[in-house]
Amino acid sequence: MKFLFFHRISCILFLFLSLPCNKIYAQFINFGTDPSSFKWHQVNTSRYTLIFPEGVDSIARNYAQYLELVFPHETKTIGHIIKRRFPVIIHPGNMLSNGLVAYAPRRMELLSTPSSSYAQRWDRQLAIHESRHVLQTDKLMQGLFNPFYYLFGEQVSGVSSFAVPSWFFEGDAVATETAMSKSGRGRLPEFHMPFRAQMVAGNFFSLDKWYMGSYKDYTSTYYALGYHMTAYARLTYGADIWDKVTYRFPRRFFSIPPFSNALKHFTGINTKRLFKDTYTYLSQEWMRQDSLYRLSGFNLLQKPLSPSNRYYTSYQYPLALDEETVVAFKSGLADIKALVRIKNGMEERLAYVGAVNSRLISSGNKLYWAEYVSGLRWTHQNYSVLKCLDLNTRKIMTLTAKGRLLTPAIDPAGQKIAFSRPLMNGRNELVLMNMDDRNTEFSIPVPENAYVKDLVFMGSDRLAAIVVEDKGIRLLSFDCLDSGWHELLKPVSVNIASLFWQDSCLYFESGADGTNNIYRMDVISGKIEKMTHVRFGAFTPSVSNGKLLFADYQPQGYQVVAVPLEKLTPVPADLNAPYSFELAETVASQEAFNLDTVERKYFEFESKPYSKTTHLFHIHSWSPFYYDAMDIISMQGDDLTSVVEPGAMVLSQNALNTLLMQAGWYYKDREHHGKLAFTYMGLFPVFDFSFDYGGSTFDLLWGKNEEDKVYAEIRSADRRRMEAEMRMYVPFNFTQDHRIKGFQPSVTYYYTNDKYQQIKSGKFGNFQYVLSELRYYNYRKMAVRDIYPRSGYQIRLQHLFSPFNSENYGNMYAVRLTTYLPGLKKNDGLMLRLAYQFQDTEGKAFYFPKRLLEEPRGYDYLYSTRQMFAAKADYAFSLFCPDVSLGNLTYIKRFRSNLFYDFTANQMNKTQKRWDTYNAVGADLLVDCTFFRLNFPVSVGVRLIQPLDYGSFQVESLFTMSF
């Protein structure tokens, strides 16, 4: 009891330290590993240390120069500079496009494959956005938190950003990327579109619902919410408003709520009022745009083709198969992505698909698209391949080997296929293949090393390409016969996408007039016309049978719409004079710097080898007491006092995410302990190791009583206890299409220096065991509203034995099967679990003191078992989704329940004819919610259990937290 106060203070502080404030700078985040074959280099600039694989110097040079160019200008409206070089790790093998800034340890990680979402080079966009995060988080380490760094290291940033909403971090970074470039998300109409649609439709959500999300309505991302609020505050209260707020917040942390109160101090309004004022201001512009749409009469021309759905559902990339039939990709809150055929307003699912990254293409009786596929082992090694569905057989085939092939285009005869291929070294190519054997006919560099974000054939031997280069986006044509490039459209700063060729014209989508619409370019005259005047946004055009098809955005999702071409009134368009967004222009004038127009000068760049061995350890955090970081994050302890102890500890994680380590001392049960644990992920197998030194040991001896019967006696020993566990496993990833698949063999070795005497030979040996396991899983990806996967299974085969206690313990075997089945209603789910365990007790002295099967709910686990069979059934379903806030305390998204039945039959020994049975029924009542406006999900509730064989009715509390 004398440590109770210490425990409480420690637990409260380290609960804060372990909370992730958002995905950009969550504590102890492991972003994944690169192939072990990579050799690494590094270069130091004045403010950054860039670490990158050998052979990608050109990519690293660009990032180094852009980061240094924007840094002095980024400090203008945030009022802060960094004093130590900031690590930047580049991952070129990952086909996804992303970036993050983390602070425990502090680093920036960049996925360098270009994105197709912007009218700006990807490296420029990332440099602006992510370097803003560097300054944001570093600035929060001031005021009350500055001295705490010396006590806790970099992990204390979790406390400093604990009460800062994620919408601010991301919104401020989006405002910066918009202000310092010709592009940026603030200038993309589709970025604002979900908010605009709900506002015009008269169903605008609350701040909490936009921020925390919903299971019944689509709420976009808090990136857009944050951009609107942070940019409006700059428009109304000055460019330095967030400089002031982020300066005051860490100095008034205990003024609850600290961020909102800091804002109120300088503006007179809190965050809820800022939200209201922001969208009152934006509604004026959105209503004006809507009045122009109503005057156009365009709605009278549109014919919806896709069916309506109860929940938000989108139909995208529509293509006509004939006059009555359309195919499209369907996805939504209640559905995973699938390819569907629509006829007379009725849809038919053709196939589920995976991570699609291109438009849909038809050729003959086949449909084609590109799709991401995972690598076998490494996080940052994945691929993009060409997929094909035969409409006759409905079978999906993978037509290309694992590679880096994007934006496929097929010629009218179906004989050639072209791709964009961004190489790992930063070079961009156009690839042409023969359709019959998919052999590469040629690959050719793109002018100015521009990234090809879209392709389409214009006839049999000519291609049109949308490319992103230094000056913006432009249209090029490529002649397959003479390999010549020609310019169709000079560089523009407005985004264009989704090319379609028909009758000497290129159709594409663009937000040039403030709303995404469909445009047409006559490639002979160069004339560009706007073809549609939709309400919220028109995307992915195609033309067939005299009709223009596109995906039309509505509050309930993208709908397939057809418009007769003959009824359209094309309007001349100038892509060089795009719509002016007032918020974007305001923040741009405040920054007065544009990375897209600044002159690039000579940049000295000299890299040197980066040693993985000498940089294996990097201690980034510590504390004057001990806690198990993994237990805190996963909430595995019974309560926080079970994992926080008097002591001291250090945490290490290297820049390449290959080694995570924790070492420390703690005092528990009047005993001193030393603890070391690490995970090494730098080789094909993953190694986990933990070692604990301290506490008491014992000896187990055999003796005989007066009746000459053998008995076991346990005696305390005077040596210090040593406990160690080492696990080796290989996380094979076979995920493809819409199925998540994997295979994980593992071996675990456990050791203590407690001594056991063998019952026959009398020899002594330390207690040890080896657990071998084979685990295979295969289940369907989950929709947002799913509670369990709609189908799938997992099977686990386990073997446990004690190599040096074979006289006392026999082998133990277990097989476990988990299956997932559809429920009675959509998004409900049934989980069935079957398990069998057998222990060889013939001639053995003891039952193994180790469980392989979980106990039935409502009963204490019985170790005395020779054979055991277990069956469990769980049926999970939603009750209702209120989307309601209870002040600052909690936001409730969903009430759900789970009904269960557990059955276990146990045979204690071979002579037992009738097995003991343990039956139980019960229900879980759960609330999916968030607390204190922190944007990460929590589930709380109660479990009601009624044992049927013995025992009384029980009530348990439930709590899970997802990071």
N, C-alpha and C positions, 0 to 999 in steps of 0.2 A: 504493500500500500504506500510505501514512502516514495515510490516513483510515479504515483498516479497523476499528480499535477504535471510532472515532466511529460508523461505520456500524452496527456490531453493537449498541452501546448505543442508538442512535437507533431501530433497527429493533425491538428488543425493547420499548422504551417505546411506540412508536407502533403496534405490533401491539396492545398493550393499549388504547391510546386509540381504536383503530378498531373494537374488538370491541363488538357490541351486547349489553348485559347482559340485556335482555329487550325485548319489543315496546313497553313503556311509555316507556322512556327510551333507546332506541337512539341511537348517535351519528349526527349529521348526517341525521336522518330527515326526509324530505319528505312531509308528510301530504297533499299535494295542494292544488289551487287552486280558488277560487270564480270564478264568471263575471266577466269584466272589466267588465261593466256595473254591478256593485255599487258603490255609494257607501258609504264606511265612516265610522263614528263611534267615539268612545272616551270612556270615563269613568274617572276615577281614584278608587279608594277608598283607605283607609289602607294596605292591603297588596297590592292588585291593580290592574292596568290592564286593563280590559275593552275589546276591540276587536270591533265587530260591524257588520253591514250596516245601512244606513238603513232604518227602519221596523220594527225588532225591539227597540225600547227596552224593552218590557214583559218580554221574555225576558231581556235583559241586566240589568234591574233585579232580577229574581228571583235570578239567579245571583250578582250582586254582593251582595245582602243575605244569601243563604245562605252564601256563602263567608266573609263577615265574621262571621256568627253562629257558625259552627262553628270558626273558626280558634283562638280562645283555648282552646277545650275539646280540640281535637285535640292541642295541645302537651302536654297533661297526661301522657299515657303514652308520648310519644316524646321529651319533654324538649328541645324545640328550637323556635326561632322564626326566621322569615326577616327579613333586614335590608333587603332591597330589594324594591320592588314587583314582583310576578310577573305577566307578560303572560298574558292569557286571551283566546283568539280563538274566537268563536262562529260556527259554520257552520250556518245554518238551512235551506239548500237541499238538504242531504243527507238522504235518507229513512231511512238507517240510523241506529242509536242507538249511540253510542260516545263515548269520550273517551280522551285520553292526556296524559301529562306527559313532555316531552322536555327535555334539558339541554344541547344543543349545536345551536341556541341554547336557552336556558331558556324554556319556555313551557308553557301548558296549552291544548289544543285540544278543543273540545266540539262534538259533533253533537247538536243540540238537539231533533230529532224524538223524541217520547216512546217509551219502550220498553213492550212488553206483558208483560214478564217479572216485574214487581214489583207489590206492593200499596202502592206509594209513588210520589209524584210523581217524575218522572225528573230534574228539576232538583235536587231535594233529594238524591237518590241520588248523582248525579254530583258535587255539591258536596262531600259527605262523602268519597267514595272518592278523587277526584282530588286534593283538597287534602291528603290523607294522603300521597300520592306526593310532593307538593311538599316536605313536611317530611322525608320519608325521605331523598330524594336530597340535599337541602340539608345535612342533618346529616352525611352521609358526607364532605362537604368540610371535614373537620376533621383534627386530628392531623397525620400526615405529609403530607396532601394540601393543607392550607391554603396553605403557601407556593408549591406548584406552580401554583396559580391564576395567580400573577403571571408565571409562565413560559409557561403554555399556555392560559390562559383557561378557558372553560367545558368544553372537550373533556376536561379532566383528570378530570371526573366519570366518564368511562368507565373509568379506572383504579380510582377509589375504589369503584365498584360491580362491578368485574370479578369478584370472588370472592364476591359476595353472591348467593345463589340467587334465581331469579325467584319461586319459591314463597313466599319470605318477603315480597318486595315486594307481591305480589298478595294473599297470605293475610292480611297485616297490614292492608291496606286493606279487605278484605272483613270482617275482624273489626271494624274501626272503623265501617263502614257498618251492620253488624248491631247494634253496641252503641249507636249514636247515633240509632236510629230504631225504629219499631215493626215494620219489615220487614227488609230486608237478606237477602242470600243465605244467611246462616247460619241463617235461620229457614225456608228453603224445603226441604222433604223431598227434592225432586228434585235439589237441589244435592249432597246426600250419597249419593243413591241408587246410583250405580255402585260406590262403595266398599263400601257396605253389602251390595249384591248379591254382590260377589266374596267378601267376608268370610263371609257366610252359606253361600255355595256351596262354601267351602273351597278357593278358588283365589286367595287374596290375593297381589297382586304385591309386588315389592320397591320400595323407595324410588326407585331409579333408573328402574324401568319406569314407575311412576306419573308420575314427573317428566318423563322424556325421551320417553315415548311408545312405540308399538309398531306394527308392520305386521300383526300377527296377532291382537291383542286390543285392545279399546277401553279406553282409559285415562283417559277424562274430561279434565279440565283441571287444571293445577297451581294454579288458583285455589282449588279445593276442598281439594286436598292442603295448600296453604299455610294456608288457614283452620283446618283441623283442628289442624295442628301449632302455629301461632302462638297460637291460642285455648287449646289444652291447656297450653302453656307458661305462659300468663298464669294459668290456673286453678291450676297446680301451684306455680309459682315467683313469682307475684305480678304485679301489673299493670305494674310497671316493668321487667320482665325484658328486653324488647326495647329499652327506653331504655338499659339498661346495656350490652347487647350491641352496639348501634350506636354507643355512645360508645367502647367499648374497641376495636372492630374497626379503625377507621381509625388508631388509635394503635399497633396491633400487627399491621400489615398483613403483615409478613414472617414471622409465626408461621403456618406452613403446616399445614393450611388455615385461614386467618385467621378466617372467620366461625364455623366449627365450634369452633375453639379458644376464641374469645370466649364462645360459648355454654357450653362446658365449664368455663370459668373461674368462671362464676356458678352453674352448676347441677350440675356434676360429670358431665354426660353430653354426648356429641357429637350431631350431627344424626341419625345413624343410630339411636342409642338413643332420641332424642326421637321419631322415627318409630315405633319399636317400641312405646314406652310409650303414645303417642297412640292407636294403633289397638288396643292391648290394653284401654285404657280404653273406647274407643267400642264395641268388640265386645260388652261387657257389655250396653249399651243395645240394640244391634242384635239380639243373641241373645234378649233378653227380648221384643222386638217380634216376632221370628220364632216364638217359642213361642206367642204369642197368635194368630198367623196359623194355626199348625198346629192349635190347639184349635178354631178357628172352623169348620174343615171346608170352607171356601170353595173350596178347590182341587177338591173333588169336583163342584162346579157348573160349573166352567169348561171350555169346549170350545175348544181351539185350532183356528183356521181357517187360519192361514198356515203355509207349509212351513218346515222347518228348513233352515239354511244352514251351510256350513263355517265362514265367518267372520262376525263381528259384523254383523248385518243388522237393520234396523228397518222395521216396517210401521206407519204412523201415519195418523191421521184416517180410520179405517175407516167405510164406508157400505155398507149392504145395497142391492143392486139388485133382488134377489128372494130367495126363501127359500134358494137355494143359492149365490148369487153375491155377492161382496163386492168393493169397490174400495178401494184405499188407496195412499198414497205409500210407495214403497220406496227405501231408501238404505242404505249401509253402507261398510265398509272396502274392499270389492271392487267396489262399485257406485255410480254416480252416481244422483241422485234421478230416479225414474220413477214414472209412474202405472200400477198393475198391477190386473188383475182376477184374483180368486182363486175357484176353484170346485173343491170336493171335494179340497182340499189342494193343488191344482195352480195355478200362477200363469201368467198371460199378460201380457206387457208391452203396454200400450196406447200409451204415448208417453213419451219423456223430457221432463222439465220443468226450468224454471230455478230462480231464487231465490224459492221459494214463501214467502209471509209470512202465510198465512191457512189456515183449515181448508178441507176439501173440502165442496162443496155439490152436491146433485143436484136437478135439476128437469127432469121429462120424460125425454128420452133424452140429456140433456146434463149435463156436470159442470163446475162453476165453481170458481175460486179466484183469489186475488190474487197478484201476482208483481212483484218489483222488476225494473226495467229501467234500464240505464245511460243517462246523458246522452251527447250526441254528442261533447263535448270536455272538459267540466270535471269534475274529480273530485267536487266537492261540489254537483253538480247532477244528481240522478237522480230516478226516479219510481216510482210503483206503479200498476199497471193491472190490469184484470179480464181473466182468461183463461177460455176455454171450450173443452171438448173434446166433439165430437159423437161419441157412441158408435157411430153407424152408419157414419160416414165415417172416424172416427179422426183427424180433422183438428183442429188447435188454432187457434183464432182469438183475436185481441186485440180486445176489445169496446169499450174506452174509450180515449180519447186519453191521452197521457202526463200524469199528474197526481199527486195525493197521496191516492189513494183506498185505504183499508184496511178490513179486517174486513167483507167483503161479506156481505149476507143477502138471500135471495130469498123472496118471499111464496109461499104454497102454490099459487097459480094461475100462478105464473111471469110475472106482469105487472109487478111492481115490484122494484126492487133498492135496498137501502140501504147506505150506506158511512159509516165514520168518516173525517173529513178534518181532520187537524191542519195548519193553515196555517203558512206561514213566519213570520208575525208573532206566533205564539204562541197564536192563537185556535183553539178546537176546535169543529167543526161536525158535525152529522148531515146527510147528504145523501140525498135520495130521488130516484131516477131512474125513468123509464118504460123498461121492458125492451125494447120494440119498437125505439125509436130512441135510447135512452140519453140523452135530453134530461133535464136536471135539472128536476124538478117544484118542488122547493124545497130550500133549505139553511137550517138553523136552529142558533143557538148552543146549546151544552150548558150546563145550569145549573152555576154556580160555575166555569165554564170548565174543567170536568172533561174528561179525555181518555177517549174511548170506546175501550176495548181489545177489546170483543167485542159482536156484535149477532146477534139472531135474531128472525124474525117469529113472533108469537103470533097466528096467524090472518091475515086479509087486511089489516087496517088498524091493527095494534098491534105495537109492537116492544119487545123487552127488551134492555137494554144494561148491560154491566158497565163502570162508569166509575171512574177514579182521580182523587181530589180531595185537598184538604188534609187531610181527616180520615181518609183511607184509601180502601178500595174499597167501593162500594155498587152495588146493583141498582136500575135505574130502568126504568120503562115509558114509552113514547111513543105517543100516539094520533095517527095520521096524519091523521085527519079534523079535529080541533080544535087540533092542534099542542101538546097539553098533556103535560107531564112529571109522572110520579107515582112515588113511592118504593115499591119492593118490599122492599128490605132496607136497613136503616140501615148506616152505614159500619162496616166491620170491618177489622182489620189483617192478617187471614189472606188469602192469595192465593186467588182463584177465577178460573176461565177456562173456555173451550170450552162455550158455551151450546148446548143442543139442546132444541127444544120438541116435546112429545108429550102429548096427552090432558090438557090444562090443567096440565101440570107442566113446569117448567124443570129440565133435567138439566145438571150442570156438574161439573167436577173441582175438588178442593181438597185441600190438605195439612193440614187442620184437626186431624187426629188423629195427626200425625207421619208419616203415609204418604199419598201421593196416592191418593185414592179418588174414586168417583163418588157424587155427592149428587143429591137430588131436592127441589125446592121446589114445593109446591102454591100457586099464585099467588092462589087464592081465600082459603085459610085462613092462608097465610104459613108453614105448617109445613114444616120442613126435616128430611130424613132422609138418613142414610148408607146407600147401596145396596150397596156392595161392601166386602169385607175382603180385599184382595189382599196379596200377599207384599211386593212392592217398590214398585209404583206403577201406578195405573190412570189413563188419560188419554183425552181427546177422545171422549166418549161419543156414541152415536147409538142410536136405538131403531127396530126394524122387525120386523114379524111376531111380536110378542110376545117379542122377544129384545133384551137390552141388549148392544150391541157396544162394545168399547173397546180401546185399545192397552195391553197389559199388559207392563210392563218385566221383562225377565229378563237374566241375565248376558250372553247372546248377542244382546241387542237387544230392541226392542219387538215383541211378537207380537199378532196380531189374535185376540181372544177373544170368544166369545158365551156369554151366560148367560140362561136363561129367566127372564123377569120373575116368573112365578108361583112360582118356587122361591126367590126372594130374600126375606130377612127384614129389612125396613128397620128402622133404629135411629134414634130421635130424635137430632138433632145440634144443637149450639149453636156457631155460628161466632164468638161473642164470647168463648169460652173455649178458645182453640187450645192445641195441644200445647206443652209447655214444653221447649225444648232447653237442657240444662244449660250447655253451652258458651256459647250465646247469652246466657243470663241472667247468667252469670258476667261476661262482658266488659261487659255493659250496666251491671251494678252497679258495676263498676270505673270506668266513665266518668262515670256519674251525670249524663248530659245526653242529652236526646232532642230532636232537631230537629223531630219531628212534633208535639210538645206545647208547644214554646216559643212564647211570645207574640211575634208580629211587630209591631214598632213602626214609626213613621214612619222612612223611610229616604231621606235626601236623595240625589237622583240628577239630575245635570245633565250631559248629554253635549255633546260638541263635535265638529265634523268632524275626521276623521282623514285626513291627506294621504298618499296613496300615493306621491307624488313625494318629499316630504321624508323619508319613512321607507323609501326604496328600499333603502338600505344599513344593515346592522346588523352590525358587527364583533363576533363573539362569542368567537373563539378565535384563538390565534396560537402560534408556537413559535420557539425559537432555532435551528432548522434546518429544512430544506425537505423536504416530501414531497408527493406527489400524492395527495390525499385519495381521489379516485375510483379510482385504481389500487390503493391499499392496500385499500379496501373490496372491490373486485371481484377482487383478487389477480391483476391482469393482468400484472404484471412477472414476469421469469424467477425472480427472488428479491427479497427485500425491499431488498437493497442497490442494486437498479436503480432504485428510486423514492425512496429516502431519501438526501439529499445535504446537505453543509454549506450553510448559508444561514439564511434567516429567512422567515416567511410569516404571512399573516393570512387568516382565513376569515370570510365574511359570509353571512348568510341572514336575510332580513327576516321579520317576523311573519306576513305573508300568503303566504309560501312562493312569491313570484313571482320573486325574484332570488336566485340562489346565486352567490357570487363567491369566488375565491381569487386572491391576489396575493402575490408574494414574489421573493426573490433566492436563487440557489443557485450553487454552484461545482462544475463538472464538467469533467473532462478538461482541467484547467488553464485553464479559461475561466469568466468570470463571466457569469451569465445573469439577466435579469429576466423574470418570467413573470406573465401576467394571464389568467385564464379565468373565464367566467361563463356561466350559463344563465338566460335570462329567459323566464318562463312566464305573464306577465301579459296577453298578447294572444292572439288566436286561434292564430296560429302560435307555435311555440316557437323561440327563438333561442339557439344555442350559439356561443360565441366563445372563441378562445384565441390568445394572442400571446406569442411567446418572442423576447427580444432578447439576443443574445450568441452567441459562437462564431465560427467562421471561415466565409468565403464563398469562392466560386470563380467564375471566368468560363469558359465553354465557347466556344472559338473554332475556326473552320475555317481550315485552312491547306493548302498543297500541298507535296508532297515533290519530290525531284529528278526523279521520274518523272512529275511533274505530276498525281499522284493526290491527291484530296481526303482529308484526315484530320482528325479531331477532336482538339483539344488542350485540356486542363483546366489552368488556372493559378489559383493562390491569389490572392485579392484582399485588400486591406488594410482594407476596410470591415467593420463589425460585421454579423453575420448577423441578419436579421429573418425570422421564420416566423409565419405567421398562418393560422388556419382558422376559417371561419364557416359554420354550418349552420342552415338554416331548415327546419322540418318542422311538419306538422299531424297530431297523433295522433287521428284520428277513431276513435270507439269505437262499433261496431255490435252489441255483445254483446246477445244475447237468447236466451230459452229455455235450452237446454243447450249452446249453441254460443258460443264466444268468437270474436268477429269484429272486425276492424279494418282500416282503410285509412290508410296513411301516405305521402303524397308528401313528398319532401325534396329540397333542393338544397344542396350543399356547395361552398364556394369555398375553394381553398387557394392560398397565396402564399408564395414566398421571394424574397429579393433576390439569389439566385444568378442570374447573367446568362447567357443563352443567345444565341448568334449564329444567326440564321436562315441556312440553308444556301444559299438562292438570293439573297435580297435583301441579305444581310450585315448587316441591322439587328439591334440588341441589344434584348432584352426580359427582364424578370424571369420566373422559372419560375412558372407558375400553371396550375391546372386547375379545371374545374367538373364535379362529379359530380351527376347527376340520377338520382333513383330513385323508382319507384312500388312500394309493397309492400302486398300484400293478404294477410290470413290469415283462416282459418276452420277451427277445430278444436274437437273435443268437449272439454268439461270433464273433468278427470281425477279418478278415484277415488283414495283414499289409497294403495292398493297399485299403481296404475298407474305405469309408468316413462315411457312415451310416451303421448300421447293415443291413444285407440283408433281415431279416424278424424279426418281433416282434411288441410289442405294450406296451403302458403304459396307465393306466387309473387312474385318480385322482377324488375323490369325496370330495367336500369341503362344509363346513357350517360355516357361520360367523354370530355372533350376539353380541349385546352389552347388557350385563345382567342388567345394572343399568341405561340404557338409552332407554328402550323399547318403551317409548312414542314418542321419537324423531326418532328412527331408527328401521327398520324392519329387519327380518332375510334375509340373502343372501345365495343363494345356487349356486354351480357351479359343472359342470361335464366336464372333459377334457379327450380326447382320442388322443393319438399319435400313429401312426402306421408306420411301416417301410416295404417297398416293394422293390423287386429287380428292378434295372434299365435296360435300353435297352442293355447295355454292362456290362460285368463282372466287379464288384467292383464299378459300378455306383449305386446310391441309390435314392429312392423316399421316402420322409417323408410327411405324411399327418396328419394334426392336425385339430380336430373338437372340439368345445367347446360351451357350453351353460351356461348362467348365468341368474338367476332370483332373483329379490329383492322384498320383500313384502313392497310395498309403501302405501298400503291401510291405510289411517288414520294416516300416519307418516309425521313428519315435514321435515325430511331431507333425502337426499341420503347419503349412507355410504361413508365417505371419505377414502375408502380403495378399491383397485383394486384386483380382483381375476384373470381376464383375461388380457392378454397382448394386447396392442393397435396394430392396423394394422400398418405395416411399412409405413412411410410417412405421418402419421396423428398424431395429438396430441390426447391423450386419453381423452374421455369424461366421467366424473363421473356421469352425469345425465342419469341414465339408470334404467329402470324397468326390461326389458328383453334384452338379447344380444345373438346373435349367431355369431360365428366366424369360418371361415375355412381358412386354410393355406396349400399351397402345395409348397414343395421345391424339386428340382431335382439337385443332386450334381454329378459332374463328373470331372475326371482328364483331363487336357489338354495335358501336357507333363512333363517329369521328366528330367531336364537337368543335375543334379548333377554337378553344376559348382560353383567355388569359385570366389568371387570378392575380392581378396586380403585378408586382415585380417578383412574386414568389415562383409561379410556375405557369407554363403554357401547356395545355393538354391537347394532344393530337388525336389520341385514339384510346378507346376502351376495348379490350379483347379478353377472351377467355380460352382456357384449355381444359378439356375434360380428359381424365386418364384412368386407366386400369392397369394395375401391376400384379403379376403372378410370378411366384418363385417356388420351385420344388427343390428340396435339398435332401441329399442322402449323406448322413454323417459317416457311415462306415459300410463295409461290404455286406455285413450281416443284416443291415436294416432293410427289411422288405418293403415297408410302407414309408414312402418319403414324406417328410414334413413339408407342409405347404404354407405359403404366406400370400394372402390376397389383400388388395387394398384398392379402393376407389377414391376419387377426389376431383377437385377442380381448382384451377388457378384463375384468379381475377386480377388482371393487370391493366395498368395505365401507362401508355407510351407518352412521355412528356419531356420537357426540359425545365431546369431550375435556374432562377436568377438571371434569365435571359442569356444563358450560356448556350452557344449553338452546338451542342452535342447531345445525342439522344440518351434518355434514361428510361428504364422500365421499373416501376415499383408496383407492389401488390401483395396479395396474400395467397397462401396455398391452404386449402381445406382438405384434410385427409381423414378417411374413415377406414382403419384396418378392419378386416372381416374375420380374421382368425383369432387374434387376441390383441389387446391394447385398446385404448380409448381414442375418441375423436381428437384430432390435433389441428392446430392453426400455426402456420409458419409465415414469416415475412419473406418477401422476394425482392431482390434488388439487382439489377444489372446495368452496366454503363458501357456504352459503345464509344470508342474514340475514333 
